[in-house]
Amino acid sequence: MKTVIIGGGLAGLAAAYKLAGRDEVVVIEKEPELGGMASSYSIDGYHIEKYYHHIFAGDKELIDLIEEFGLGSRLEWLRGSTGYYFNGNVYPMNTPLEILKALPLMDIIRLTWLVLKAKSIKDTAPFDDIIAKDWIIDTAGESVYNNFFLPLLSGKFGDNKEKVSAAWLLGRVRIRSNRGTKGERLGYMRGGFHALVEAMADDVRKKGGRTMRGTVSRIEVTNREIRSVAVDGVSIECDRVISTLAPHSLEKIIDTALLGHELNISYQGTACALLGLTEKVMDDVYWLNIKDDVPFGAVIEHTNFIPASDYGEHLMYVTSYFQSSDSVLWRSDDEEVIRLYLDGLEKLFPGFRKKVKWWRLRRDLDTAPVYEVGYRKKVLPYETGTRGLYLAGMFSEANYPERSMNGSIMAGFKCAEAVMKSEV
Ligand SMILES: Cc1cc2nc3c(=O)[nH]c(=O)nc-3n(C[C@H](O)[C@H](O)[C@H](O)COP(=O)(O)OP(=O)(O)OC[C@H]3O[C@@H](n4cnc5c(N)ncnc54)[C@H](O)[C@@H]3O)c2cc1C
Protein backbone atom coordinates (compact mmCIF):
# COMPACT_ATOMS: atom_id res chain seq x y z
CA MET A 1 0.00 0.00 0.00
CA LYS A 2 1.32 3.44 -0.84
CA THR A 3 0.44 6.20 1.62
CA VAL A 4 1.06 9.85 0.85
CA ILE A 5 1.13 12.14 3.88
CA ILE A 6 0.52 15.79 3.10
CA GLY A 7 2.48 17.94 5.54
CA GLY A 8 5.72 17.19 7.35
CA GLY A 9 4.68 18.73 10.68
CA LEU A 10 4.44 16.63 13.84
CA ALA A 11 1.07 15.06 12.93
CA GLY A 12 2.38 13.96 9.52
CA LEU A 13 5.69 12.71 10.90
CA ALA A 14 3.97 10.85 13.76
CA ALA A 15 1.65 9.05 11.31
CA ALA A 16 4.62 8.29 9.04
CA TYR A 17 6.62 6.95 12.00
CA LYS A 18 3.86 4.45 12.80
CA LEU A 19 3.15 3.41 9.20
CA ALA A 20 6.64 3.31 7.66
CA GLY A 21 7.94 -0.21 7.17
CA ARG A 22 4.49 -1.72 6.76
CA ASP A 23 3.37 0.79 4.07
CA GLU A 24 5.31 2.59 1.39
CA VAL A 25 5.20 6.06 2.99
CA VAL A 26 5.89 9.40 1.30
CA VAL A 27 5.75 12.60 3.38
CA ILE A 28 5.34 15.73 1.26
CA GLU A 29 6.21 19.08 2.83
CA LYS A 30 6.00 22.44 1.08
CA GLU A 31 8.59 24.21 3.28
CA PRO A 32 12.35 23.57 3.07
CA GLU A 33 12.41 22.23 6.66
CA LEU A 34 10.30 19.53 8.26
CA GLY A 35 8.51 20.21 11.54
CA GLY A 36 5.73 22.59 10.50
CA MET A 37 4.81 24.94 13.35
CA ALA A 38 7.52 23.23 15.42
CA SER A 39 10.29 23.67 12.81
CA SER A 40 13.53 25.45 13.63
CA TYR A 41 16.03 27.96 12.30
CA SER A 42 19.62 26.90 12.01
CA ILE A 43 21.68 29.83 13.29
CA ASP A 44 25.48 29.87 13.65
CA GLY A 45 25.70 26.23 14.66
CA TYR A 46 22.59 25.94 16.84
CA HIS A 47 18.91 25.23 16.28
CA ILE A 48 16.08 27.25 17.71
CA GLU A 49 12.34 26.93 17.07
CA LYS A 50 10.81 29.49 14.71
CA TYR A 51 7.92 29.77 17.16
CA TYR A 52 8.60 29.56 20.93
CA HIS A 53 7.91 26.06 22.29
CA HIS A 54 7.90 24.33 25.64
CA ILE A 55 6.00 21.36 27.00
CA PHE A 56 4.02 20.35 30.06
CA ALA A 57 4.39 17.38 32.40
CA GLY A 58 1.16 15.86 31.07
CA ASP A 59 2.40 15.64 27.46
CA LYS A 60 2.73 11.88 27.73
CA GLU A 61 2.91 10.78 24.08
CA LEU A 62 5.52 13.43 23.29
CA ILE A 63 7.65 12.60 26.33
CA ASP A 64 7.43 8.86 25.56
CA LEU A 65 8.45 9.52 21.96
CA ILE A 66 11.47 11.58 23.05
CA GLU A 67 12.47 8.64 25.27
CA GLU A 68 11.88 6.13 22.45
CA PHE A 69 14.45 7.94 20.31
CA GLY A 70 16.99 7.93 23.15
CA LEU A 71 16.71 11.70 23.52
CA GLY A 72 15.36 11.63 27.09
CA SER A 73 18.55 13.08 28.58
CA ARG A 74 17.98 16.26 26.57
CA LEU A 75 14.57 16.88 28.10
CA GLU A 76 14.87 19.23 31.05
CA TRP A 77 12.25 20.68 33.38
CA LEU A 78 13.05 24.27 34.12
CA ARG A 79 11.41 27.19 35.81
CA GLY A 80 9.33 29.11 33.27
CA SER A 81 8.96 32.44 35.01
CA THR A 82 6.08 34.64 33.91
CA GLY A 83 5.29 38.32 34.24
CA TYR A 84 2.82 41.00 33.34
CA TYR A 85 3.62 44.36 31.81
CA PHE A 86 1.18 47.07 32.73
CA ASN A 87 1.24 50.70 33.92
CA GLY A 88 4.77 50.96 32.55
CA ASN A 89 6.22 48.18 34.74
CA VAL A 90 7.14 44.50 34.54
CA TYR A 91 5.44 42.57 37.37
CA PRO A 92 6.82 39.05 37.96
CA MET A 93 3.86 36.72 38.62
CA ASN A 94 5.36 33.48 39.87
CA THR A 95 5.03 33.27 43.63
CA PRO A 96 1.94 34.14 45.71
CA LEU A 97 3.84 37.17 47.04
CA GLU A 98 4.59 38.46 43.54
CA ILE A 99 0.98 37.97 42.44
CA LEU A 100 -0.10 39.90 45.54
CA LYS A 101 1.97 42.87 44.37
CA ALA A 102 0.30 42.87 40.94
CA LEU A 103 -3.36 42.17 41.76
CA PRO A 104 -5.76 43.46 44.46
CA LEU A 105 -6.21 40.97 47.33
CA MET A 106 -9.91 40.48 46.57
CA ASP A 107 -9.05 39.55 42.96
CA ILE A 108 -6.52 36.98 44.19
CA ILE A 109 -9.10 35.36 46.45
CA ARG A 110 -11.62 35.20 43.58
CA LEU A 111 -8.97 33.99 41.13
CA THR A 112 -7.96 31.21 43.54
CA TRP A 113 -11.62 30.19 43.81
CA LEU A 114 -11.90 30.12 39.99
CA VAL A 115 -8.77 27.96 39.68
CA LEU A 116 -10.03 25.50 42.31
CA LYS A 117 -13.40 25.31 40.59
CA ALA A 118 -11.78 24.81 37.17
CA LYS A 119 -9.63 21.99 38.55
CA SER A 120 -12.64 20.24 40.06
CA ILE A 121 -14.45 20.06 36.69
CA LYS A 122 -13.69 16.69 35.13
CA ASP A 123 -15.86 16.85 32.01
CA THR A 124 -15.38 20.06 30.03
CA ALA A 125 -17.75 19.08 27.19
CA PRO A 126 -20.80 20.92 28.64
CA PHE A 127 -18.69 24.10 28.77
CA ASP A 128 -18.15 24.06 25.01
CA ASP A 129 -21.34 26.09 24.54
CA ILE A 130 -20.54 28.67 27.22
CA ILE A 131 -18.54 31.81 26.46
CA ALA A 132 -15.33 31.96 28.54
CA LYS A 133 -15.88 35.61 29.43
CA ASP A 134 -19.36 34.88 30.84
CA TRP A 135 -18.08 31.95 32.87
CA ILE A 136 -15.20 33.99 34.33
CA ILE A 137 -17.46 36.90 35.29
CA ASP A 138 -20.09 34.56 36.80
CA THR A 139 -17.43 32.66 38.77
CA ALA A 140 -15.00 35.38 39.84
CA GLY A 141 -16.43 38.77 38.86
CA GLU A 142 -15.68 41.59 36.40
CA SER A 143 -12.53 42.76 38.13
CA VAL A 144 -10.77 39.38 37.79
CA TYR A 145 -11.86 39.28 34.16
CA ASN A 146 -10.58 42.79 33.40
CA ASN A 147 -7.38 42.66 35.44
CA PHE A 148 -6.27 39.11 34.77
CA PHE A 149 -8.02 37.29 31.93
CA LEU A 150 -8.78 40.11 29.48
CA PRO A 151 -5.12 40.79 28.58
CA LEU A 152 -4.51 37.02 28.24
CA LEU A 153 -7.55 36.46 26.04
CA SER A 154 -6.78 39.58 23.97
CA GLY A 155 -3.19 38.45 23.46
CA LYS A 156 -4.27 34.96 22.41
CA PHE A 157 -7.46 35.60 20.43
CA GLY A 158 -7.60 39.34 19.62
CA ASP A 159 -11.02 40.32 18.25
CA ASN A 160 -12.25 36.73 18.75
CA LYS A 161 -11.74 36.88 22.53
CA GLU A 162 -15.46 37.08 23.28
CA LYS A 163 -16.22 34.03 21.14
CA VAL A 164 -13.88 31.64 22.95
CA SER A 165 -15.49 28.80 24.91
CA ALA A 166 -15.23 28.10 28.62
CA ALA A 167 -14.11 24.56 27.67
CA TRP A 168 -10.91 26.01 26.19
CA LEU A 169 -10.38 28.17 29.25
CA LEU A 170 -10.87 25.26 31.68
CA GLY A 171 -8.31 23.21 29.75
CA ARG A 172 -5.77 26.03 29.95
CA VAL A 173 -6.35 26.82 33.62
CA ARG A 174 -5.88 23.15 34.52
CA ILE A 175 -2.60 22.85 32.63
CA ARG A 176 -1.16 26.19 33.74
CA SER A 177 -2.10 26.13 37.43
CA ASN A 178 0.15 23.19 38.37
CA ARG A 179 2.83 25.38 39.88
CA GLY A 180 4.66 25.07 43.17
CA THR A 181 5.71 27.90 45.44
CA LYS A 182 8.67 28.69 43.16
CA GLY A 183 6.64 28.88 39.96
CA GLU A 184 5.82 26.68 36.99
CA ARG A 185 8.14 23.97 35.60
CA LEU A 186 8.17 23.68 31.83
CA GLY A 187 9.90 21.12 29.65
CA TYR A 188 12.36 21.85 26.86
CA MET A 189 14.74 19.72 24.83
CA ARG A 190 18.23 21.17 25.20
CA GLY A 191 19.44 21.79 21.65
CA GLY A 192 15.84 22.27 20.53
CA PHE A 193 12.89 20.15 19.38
CA HIS A 194 14.67 20.01 16.03
CA ALA A 195 16.39 16.81 17.26
CA LEU A 196 13.02 15.10 17.68
CA VAL A 197 11.82 16.17 14.22
CA GLU A 198 15.05 14.87 12.69
CA ALA A 199 14.86 11.59 14.64
CA MET A 200 11.31 10.95 13.40
CA ALA A 201 12.20 11.75 9.78
CA ASP A 202 15.38 9.60 9.94
CA ASP A 203 13.42 6.68 11.34
CA VAL A 204 10.88 6.93 8.50
CA ARG A 205 13.69 6.98 5.92
CA LYS A 206 15.48 4.06 7.60
CA LYS A 207 12.31 2.00 7.25
CA GLY A 208 12.18 2.74 3.51
CA GLY A 209 9.88 5.78 3.62
CA ARG A 210 10.56 9.08 1.86
CA THR A 211 10.32 12.72 2.85
CA MET A 212 10.20 15.10 -0.09
CA ARG A 213 9.77 18.81 -0.66
CA GLY A 214 6.71 19.80 -2.69
CA THR A 215 3.33 21.48 -2.59
CA VAL A 216 0.31 19.26 -3.05
CA SER A 217 -2.21 21.08 -5.24
CA ARG A 218 -4.80 18.34 -5.75
CA ILE A 219 -6.00 15.05 -4.27
CA GLU A 220 -7.49 12.96 -7.08
CA VAL A 221 -10.38 10.65 -6.22
CA THR A 222 -12.35 8.32 -8.50
CA ASN A 223 -15.49 6.49 -7.37
CA ARG A 224 -14.81 7.56 -3.79
CA GLU A 225 -11.38 5.97 -3.81
CA ILE A 226 -8.04 7.73 -3.62
CA ARG A 227 -6.09 7.63 -6.91
CA SER A 228 -3.23 10.13 -6.70
CA VAL A 229 -1.97 13.50 -5.55
CA ALA A 230 -0.66 16.31 -7.76
CA VAL A 231 2.65 17.71 -6.49
CA ASP A 232 4.15 20.68 -8.34
CA GLY A 233 2.60 19.48 -11.62
CA VAL A 234 3.59 15.82 -11.16
CA SER A 235 1.07 13.12 -10.34
CA ILE A 236 2.00 10.60 -7.62
CA GLU A 237 -0.21 7.53 -7.57
CA CYS A 238 -1.17 6.21 -4.15
CA ASP A 239 -3.72 4.11 -2.27
CA ARG A 240 -4.08 6.37 0.71
CA VAL A 241 -3.71 10.02 1.64
CA ILE A 242 -3.35 11.46 5.12
CA SER A 243 -3.91 15.22 5.07
CA THR A 244 -2.61 17.31 7.95
CA LEU A 245 -3.58 20.63 6.34
CA ALA A 246 -5.83 23.20 7.96
CA PRO A 247 -9.42 22.58 6.80
CA HIS A 248 -9.65 25.65 4.56
CA SER A 249 -6.39 24.69 2.83
CA LEU A 250 -7.69 21.16 2.35
CA GLU A 251 -10.88 22.44 0.74
CA LYS A 252 -8.81 24.05 -2.02
CA ILE A 253 -7.32 20.72 -3.08
CA ILE A 254 -10.28 18.32 -2.89
CA ASP A 255 -13.97 18.21 -3.60
CA THR A 256 -15.21 18.70 -0.03
CA ALA A 257 -18.36 16.61 -0.63
CA LEU A 258 -15.98 13.63 -0.49
CA LEU A 259 -15.10 14.23 3.14
CA GLY A 260 -18.55 13.55 4.57
CA HIS A 261 -17.91 16.28 7.13
CA GLU A 262 -18.19 20.05 7.11
CA LEU A 263 -15.00 22.09 7.16
CA ASN A 264 -15.85 25.18 9.16
CA ILE A 265 -13.08 25.62 11.72
CA SER A 266 -11.69 29.17 11.86
CA TYR A 267 -7.97 29.58 12.31
CA GLN A 268 -5.82 32.48 13.36
CA GLY A 269 -2.34 33.48 12.27
CA THR A 270 0.87 34.37 14.10
CA ALA A 271 3.64 36.86 13.35
CA CYS A 272 6.61 35.92 15.50
CA ALA A 273 9.99 37.63 15.46
CA LEU A 274 13.09 36.03 16.93
CA LEU A 275 15.72 38.56 17.97
CA GLY A 276 19.40 37.88 18.67
CA LEU A 277 20.52 40.26 21.44
CA THR A 278 23.83 41.42 22.89
CA GLU A 279 22.48 41.32 26.47
CA LYS A 280 19.49 40.28 28.50
CA VAL A 281 16.47 42.57 28.68
CA MET A 282 14.42 41.43 31.66
CA ASP A 283 15.82 40.37 35.02
CA ASP A 284 14.12 37.04 35.45
CA VAL A 285 11.03 36.80 33.28
CA TYR A 286 10.73 34.18 30.55
CA TRP A 287 7.20 34.91 29.44
CA LEU A 288 5.82 38.45 29.62
CA ASN A 289 2.17 39.11 28.82
CA ILE A 290 1.56 42.69 27.87
CA LYS A 291 -1.25 45.08 28.63
CA ASP A 292 -0.19 48.17 26.69
CA ASP A 293 -0.74 49.79 23.34
CA VAL A 294 1.93 47.88 21.39
CA PRO A 295 1.42 45.66 18.31
CA PHE A 296 2.30 42.41 20.11
CA GLY A 297 0.78 40.47 22.98
CA ALA A 298 3.79 38.76 24.51
CA VAL A 299 7.55 38.97 24.77
CA ILE A 300 9.33 35.69 25.46
CA GLU A 301 12.92 35.95 26.58
CA HIS A 302 14.03 32.43 25.67
CA THR A 303 17.42 32.84 27.33
CA ASN A 304 15.73 33.53 30.67
CA PHE A 305 14.50 29.92 30.35
CA ILE A 306 17.41 28.17 28.62
CA PRO A 307 20.86 29.62 29.47
CA ALA A 308 22.32 32.06 26.91
CA SER A 309 25.56 30.02 27.08
CA ASP A 310 23.79 27.32 24.99
CA TYR A 311 23.65 29.84 22.12
CA GLY A 312 26.48 32.27 22.77
CA GLU A 313 23.94 35.12 22.69
CA HIS A 314 20.61 36.20 24.14
CA LEU A 315 17.38 35.30 22.34
CA MET A 316 13.95 36.83 22.54
CA TYR A 317 10.67 36.16 20.74
CA VAL A 318 8.16 38.94 20.12
CA THR A 319 4.84 37.69 18.98
CA SER A 320 1.27 38.42 18.10
CA TYR A 321 -1.66 36.37 16.88
CA PHE A 322 -3.77 37.98 14.16
CA GLN A 323 -7.30 37.19 13.13
CA SER A 324 -7.40 37.75 9.38
CA SER A 325 -5.26 38.10 6.29
CA ASP A 326 -6.19 41.83 6.31
CA SER A 327 -4.07 42.34 9.41
CA VAL A 328 -1.16 44.73 9.05
CA LEU A 329 0.99 41.93 10.52
CA TRP A 330 0.21 39.80 7.47
CA ARG A 331 -0.02 42.45 4.73
CA SER A 332 3.19 44.36 5.55
CA ASP A 333 6.61 43.25 4.43
CA ASP A 334 9.02 41.71 6.95
CA GLU A 335 10.98 44.93 7.52
CA GLU A 336 7.80 46.85 8.34
CA VAL A 337 6.60 44.23 10.87
CA ILE A 338 10.01 44.30 12.52
CA ARG A 339 9.95 48.10 12.60
CA LEU A 340 6.54 48.01 14.32
CA TYR A 341 7.78 45.44 16.83
CA LEU A 342 11.01 47.31 17.58
CA ASP A 343 9.13 50.60 18.07
CA GLY A 344 6.89 48.82 20.59
CA LEU A 345 9.85 47.21 22.35
CA GLU A 346 11.65 50.55 22.55
CA LYS A 347 8.55 51.97 24.25
CA LEU A 348 8.48 49.17 26.84
CA PHE A 349 12.24 48.90 27.31
CA PRO A 350 13.99 52.21 26.46
CA GLY A 351 17.35 51.56 24.76
CA PHE A 352 16.18 48.16 23.43
CA ARG A 353 17.15 48.79 19.79
CA LYS A 354 20.85 49.04 20.63
CA LYS A 355 20.82 45.44 21.88
CA VAL A 356 19.48 43.90 18.65
CA LYS A 357 22.13 42.00 16.61
CA TRP A 358 19.85 40.25 14.09
CA TRP A 359 16.23 39.25 13.55
CA ARG A 360 14.16 36.57 11.84
CA LEU A 361 10.44 36.71 11.22
CA ARG A 362 8.08 33.80 10.77
CA ARG A 363 4.46 34.31 9.79
CA ASP A 364 1.73 31.78 9.04
CA LEU A 365 -2.01 32.16 8.56
CA ASP A 366 -3.04 28.83 10.07
CA THR A 367 -1.27 28.59 13.40
CA ALA A 368 -4.17 27.74 15.73
CA PRO A 369 -7.86 26.94 15.55
CA VAL A 370 -10.10 29.47 17.27
CA TYR A 371 -11.70 27.47 20.07
CA GLU A 372 -14.99 29.30 19.87
CA VAL A 373 -18.28 28.15 21.40
CA GLY A 374 -19.58 25.06 19.64
CA TYR A 375 -16.08 24.09 18.46
CA ARG A 376 -16.28 20.49 19.64
CA LYS A 377 -18.91 19.64 17.02
CA LYS A 378 -16.54 20.86 14.30
CA VAL A 379 -13.64 18.57 15.26
CA LEU A 380 -12.71 16.47 12.22
CA PRO A 381 -12.62 12.66 12.31
CA TYR A 382 -9.48 10.66 11.45
CA GLU A 383 -11.38 8.66 8.82
CA THR A 384 -13.44 10.37 6.11
CA GLY A 385 -16.30 9.43 3.77
CA THR A 386 -13.78 8.59 1.05
CA ARG A 387 -11.96 5.27 1.10
CA GLY A 388 -8.27 5.85 1.73
CA LEU A 389 -8.59 9.49 2.82
CA TYR A 390 -7.59 10.28 6.40
CA LEU A 391 -7.14 13.47 8.40
CA ALA A 392 -4.88 14.34 11.36
CA GLY A 393 -3.77 17.67 12.73
CA MET A 394 -4.59 20.64 14.89
CA PHE A 395 -8.28 20.14 14.04
CA SER A 396 -8.36 16.57 15.46
CA GLU A 397 -9.93 15.40 18.70
CA ALA A 398 -6.45 14.90 20.19
CA ASN A 399 -5.87 18.65 19.96
CA TYR A 400 -9.01 19.63 21.84
CA PRO A 401 -9.42 21.89 23.80
CA GLU A 402 -5.97 23.30 22.86
CA ARG A 403 -3.53 22.42 20.13
CA SER A 404 -0.05 21.33 21.10
CA MET A 405 2.91 19.28 19.90
CA ASN A 406 1.63 16.42 22.05
CA GLY A 407 -1.85 16.75 20.53
CA SER A 408 -0.53 16.58 16.97
CA ILE A 409 1.68 13.58 17.75
CA MET A 410 -1.30 11.85 19.29
CA ALA A 411 -3.44 12.80 16.26
CA GLY A 412 -0.82 11.26 13.93
CA PHE A 413 -0.74 8.07 16.03
CA LYS A 414 -4.54 7.80 16.18
CA CYS A 415 -4.81 8.36 12.47
CA ALA A 416 -2.24 5.62 11.81
CA GLU A 417 -4.26 3.32 14.09
CA ALA A 418 -7.41 4.09 12.07
CA VAL A 419 -5.50 3.22 8.89
CA MET A 420 -4.31 -0.11 10.33
CA LYS A 421 -7.75 -0.95 11.71
CA SER A 422 -9.35 -0.39 8.33
CA GLU A 423 -7.24 -3.24 6.95
CA VAL A 424 -8.15 -5.86 9.51
C1 LIG B 1 3.31 30.50 17.92
C2 LIG B 1 3.16 29.08 18.30
C3 LIG B 1 3.60 28.64 19.55
C4 LIG B 1 3.42 27.32 19.94
N1 LIG B 1 3.86 26.93 21.16
C5 LIG B 1 3.70 25.64 21.53
C6 LIG B 1 4.20 25.18 22.77
O1 LIG B 1 4.83 25.94 23.52
N2 LIG B 1 3.99 23.88 23.11
C7 LIG B 1 3.32 23.01 22.30
O2 LIG B 1 3.15 21.84 22.67
N3 LIG B 1 2.83 23.43 21.11
C8 LIG B 1 2.99 24.71 20.71
N4 LIG B 1 2.54 25.11 19.50
C9 LIG B 1 1.67 24.21 18.74
C10 LIG B 1 2.41 23.16 17.93
O3 LIG B 1 3.54 23.70 17.28
C11 LIG B 1 1.43 22.64 16.87
O4 LIG B 1 0.21 22.27 17.50
C12 LIG B 1 1.95 21.43 16.12
O5 LIG B 1 3.32 21.58 15.78
C13 LIG B 1 1.11 21.28 14.86
O6 LIG B 1 1.54 20.19 14.10
P1 LIG B 1 0.69 19.69 12.84
O7 LIG B 1 1.49 18.69 12.16
O8 LIG B 1 -0.68 19.32 13.29
O9 LIG B 1 0.47 20.98 11.94
P2 LIG B 1 1.57 21.83 11.14
O10 LIG B 1 2.78 21.97 11.96
O11 LIG B 1 0.85 23.07 10.69
O12 LIG B 1 1.90 20.92 9.87
C14 LIG B 1 1.26 21.01 8.64
C15 LIG B 1 2.33 20.99 7.57
O13 LIG B 1 1.72 20.97 6.28
C16 LIG B 1 2.52 21.73 5.40
N5 LIG B 1 1.71 22.06 4.23
C17 LIG B 1 0.68 22.94 4.16
N6 LIG B 1 0.14 22.95 2.94
C18 LIG B 1 0.81 22.03 2.20
C19 LIG B 1 0.69 21.56 0.86
N7 LIG B 1 -0.27 22.00 0.04
N8 LIG B 1 1.56 20.61 0.42
C20 LIG B 1 2.52 20.11 1.26
N9 LIG B 1 2.66 20.54 2.56
C21 LIG B 1 1.82 21.47 3.01
C22 LIG B 1 2.92 22.91 6.24
O14 LIG B 1 4.03 23.59 5.71
C23 LIG B 1 3.19 22.25 7.59
O15 LIG B 1 4.54 21.87 7.72
C24 LIG B 1 2.77 26.41 19.06
C25 LIG B 1 2.39 26.83 17.78
C26 LIG B 1 2.59 28.14 17.39
C27 LIG B 1 2.17 28.58 16.03
PDBQT file of the ligand as one rigid body, heavy atoms in Angstrom, charges set to zero:
ROOT
HETATM    1  C1  LIG A 501       3.306  30.505  17.924  1.00  0.00    +0.000 C 
HETATM    2  C2  LIG A 501       3.156  29.076  18.303  1.00  0.00    +0.000 A 
HETATM    3  C3  LIG A 501       3.597  28.639  19.547  1.00  0.00    +0.000 A 
HETATM    4  C4  LIG A 501       3.416  27.323  19.936  1.00  0.00    +0.000 A 
HETATM    5  N1  LIG A 501       3.863  26.925  21.155  1.00  0.00    +0.000 NA
HETATM    6  C5  LIG A 501       3.697  25.641  21.532  1.00  0.00    +0.000 A 
HETATM    7  C6  LIG A 501       4.203  25.178  22.767  1.00  0.00    +0.000 A 
HETATM    8  O1  LIG A 501       4.833  25.936  23.522  1.00  0.00    +0.000 OA
HETATM    9  N2  LIG A 501       3.988  23.879  23.112  1.00  0.00    +0.000 N 
HETATM   10  C7  LIG A 501       3.317  23.012  22.299  1.00  0.00    +0.000 A 
HETATM   11  O2  LIG A 501       3.153  21.838  22.669  1.00  0.00    +0.000 OA
HETATM   12  N3  LIG A 501       2.831  23.426  21.112  1.00  0.00    +0.000 NA
HETATM   13  C8  LIG A 501       2.995  24.710  20.705  1.00  0.00    +0.000 A 
HETATM   14  N4  LIG A 501       2.535  25.114  19.500  1.00  0.00    +0.000 N 
HETATM   15  C9  LIG A 501       1.672  24.205  18.737  1.00  0.00    +0.000 C 
HETATM   16  C10 LIG A 501       2.414  23.162  17.928  1.00  0.00    +0.000 C 
HETATM   17  O3  LIG A 501       3.540  23.697  17.278  1.00  0.00    +0.000 OA
HETATM   18  C11 LIG A 501       1.426  22.637  16.873  1.00  0.00    +0.000 C 
HETATM   19  O4  LIG A 501       0.210  22.266  17.495  1.00  0.00    +0.000 OA
HETATM   20  C12 LIG A 501       1.954  21.432  16.116  1.00  0.00    +0.000 C 
HETATM   21  O5  LIG A 501       3.315  21.583  15.777  1.00  0.00    +0.000 OA
HETATM   22  C13 LIG A 501       1.111  21.280  14.862  1.00  0.00    +0.000 C 
HETATM   23  O6  LIG A 501       1.536  20.186  14.102  1.00  0.00    +0.000 OA
HETATM   24  P1  LIG A 501       0.687  19.694  12.841  1.00  0.00    +0.000 P 
HETATM   25  O7  LIG A 501       1.491  18.690  12.162  1.00  0.00    +0.000 OA
HETATM   26  O8  LIG A 501      -0.678  19.324  13.293  1.00  0.00    +0.000 OA
HETATM   27  O9  LIG A 501       0.466  20.983  11.940  1.00  0.00    +0.000 OA
HETATM   28  P2  LIG A 501       1.567  21.833  11.143  1.00  0.00    +0.000 P 
HETATM   29  O10 LIG A 501       2.776  21.973  11.961  1.00  0.00    +0.000 OA
HETATM   30  O11 LIG A 501       0.852  23.071  10.690  1.00  0.00    +0.000 OA
HETATM   31  O12 LIG A 501       1.904  20.918   9.870  1.00  0.00    +0.000 OA
HETATM   32  C14 LIG A 501       1.263  21.011   8.644  1.00  0.00    +0.000 C 
HETATM   33  C15 LIG A 501       2.329  20.995   7.569  1.00  0.00    +0.000 C 
HETATM   34  O13 LIG A 501       1.721  20.965   6.278  1.00  0.00    +0.000 OA
HETATM   35  C16 LIG A 501       2.524  21.728   5.399  1.00  0.00    +0.000 C 
HETATM   36  N5  LIG A 501       1.705  22.060   4.229  1.00  0.00    +0.000 N 
HETATM   37  C17 LIG A 501       0.681  22.945   4.163  1.00  0.00    +0.000 A 
HETATM   38  N6  LIG A 501       0.136  22.949   2.937  1.00  0.00    +0.000 NA
HETATM   39  C18 LIG A 501       0.814  22.028   2.199  1.00  0.00    +0.000 A 
HETATM   40  C19 LIG A 501       0.686  21.565   0.860  1.00  0.00    +0.000 A 
HETATM   41  N7  LIG A 501      -0.270  22.003   0.041  1.00  0.00    +0.000 N 
HETATM   42  N8  LIG A 501       1.556  20.606   0.423  1.00  0.00    +0.000 NA
HETATM   43  C20 LIG A 501       2.519  20.111   1.263  1.00  0.00    +0.000 A 
HETATM   44  N9  LIG A 501       2.657  20.536   2.558  1.00  0.00    +0.000 NA
HETATM   45  C21 LIG A 501       1.818  21.466   3.013  1.00  0.00    +0.000 A 
HETATM   46  C22 LIG A 501       2.916  22.912   6.242  1.00  0.00    +0.000 C 
HETATM   47  O14 LIG A 501       4.028  23.587   5.713  1.00  0.00    +0.000 OA
HETATM   48  C23 LIG A 501       3.192  22.254   7.591  1.00  0.00    +0.000 C 
HETATM   49  O15 LIG A 501       4.542  21.866   7.716  1.00  0.00    +0.000 OA
HETATM   50  C24 LIG A 501       2.766  26.413  19.060  1.00  0.00    +0.000 A 
HETATM   51  C25 LIG A 501       2.387  26.834  17.781  1.00  0.00    +0.000 A 
HETATM   52  C26 LIG A 501       2.586  28.135  17.393  1.00  0.00    +0.000 A 
HETATM   53  C27 LIG A 501       2.173  28.576  16.029  1.00  0.00    +0.000 C 
ENDROOT
TORSDOF 0
